[in-house]
Amino acid sequence: MFFLFCLVFGASAEARADDVAPEKPYTQWYTGSLISPSGAEAKAGIFGWEPYYSYNQPVGYFGANGMSHPLHPRQETVSNSSLYKYGITDDFSIQAHTAVNYGWKQNNTTSGLKFGDFPVDLIWRFVNADPVHYIPMFNLFAGVSFPTGDYSHLGRSEDGVGNGSYVFRLALTEQSTYTLPGNHALRLRMWGTFRRALTAARISDVSSYGTTKGFQGYARPGMNGQTGFSLEYGVNQRWVLAMDLARDWSNGARIWGQQNGTSNVDRIRAASSDWLIAPAVEYNWSPRFGIIAGVSTYFAGHNTGINVAPQFAFNSLF
């Protein structure tokens, strides 16, 4: 159904009244929406850098039945995540993603800036856009996330920013463009991602899996992923209104080992899911430089937190 939808609707559409002179066309400039993954770089040798800055404010919790509940205590976080992408060929790119966090909860803070796990992906644009023949652009992502973030033997739970496992990453993205009446551009992106742990993490004492002092054993993250779509509407060449809608899902992590050397532990945490929306505004100085600001929030789900995250990002191509 995904491919059928893209092939039917992934074409540029032009419309104007017969008695009105057409406006002078222009090339729309984009920064990219807050959540949607972008495809391979347009040309070999292009380097892209996009730093994100965000503040994460928990406001509640979705229980197993999907009902919202108050959340206490609340761990707030400020973070910088940066995306680096390089075009190896016109259709093949490599990208890496770094994340640095600082969190606090009830007078406790992280023991400094915490560097998260480090994903690296290869991106192949295997179908180029051809609006004349109703064909959108398709990209395939494949990569691995390296366990560089703290996850085990933590001094405090706030320090847990990694999962300790090598994780396989796979994604498929689609992008199509439209020209609406009044010469306004509309860009549609759709995507689906999948993550699966390749290894188990050796954990001890306090960990990012919720274990406490005296635990010795292992943990493996559950499979997880995201599906979603984004719309970017060009008010004019520089200003763009953007919106993402996405659903996250995650199977529960498995934890096994011993507590205090006597009690055997083998449990699987509850699966979770959520729906999020992220409206934003983009401003682009040129085709190579732009900024986006907006907020993402969860509005439905189960076994997951409800967060509001104001954020902004700067996009640059060299």
C-alpha angles and dihedrals in degrees: 000000000000093000093041091053092049095048092049099043105023098096132102112253124203125195135169138152114265093229096051122080111242117254118245106271121236137183111258117234119218137188095188129248123281100255110021118098116236124225134241118311115272095239140020114265096027114133120201127196123184119173118192125201120193145166116213117206117183111214103172148324136263110224128212090276093050095252117136121240136182115268123218130206101024123206110212121197139192116197146176118209120179129195120208120191133176129188109229092178132354090274104026127069141166124217137186131191128207126190130192120186139186118190141177139188129180098340091319120109136181113275090252136309109338123212112215132212117303119232123193121189138184114216124203121188097208096171123040119210116265108175093179090064095036094250120141128201119273128196131187121206125197128169151116133260112221119217099241097135124092111262111147140050089017124181088218135004092246089070093067105107101140139053101220094231136105104242128201113224127201130172141169120202135185129196129187134167135214136190111219129198111291091036093279116154122225122192122195124197127183126182147172125198133191130193128188128175114240095193140025121245122237106226136183135182115336111012142165087260092069098258120145138219112304097034120127121179146071141298135195123195116236122244112274142172149158137234125190151127136231134203125203117190119195111223086181135331094290105031122066133176112214136189133180127195117186144161122216123198132183135180114223120269118248117231124188136167138076135308114218090345094286114063116070115224126198116153142142118220119231119276117247142197139178144183120225137185126198120188116186146163124231129203120189125194092190140339088283105043131050146136133221130195129183146115133261123206138172116237103174140014146102134258092007141101126261109231137177114205122185109196146162135196138194119217122202136171125197 
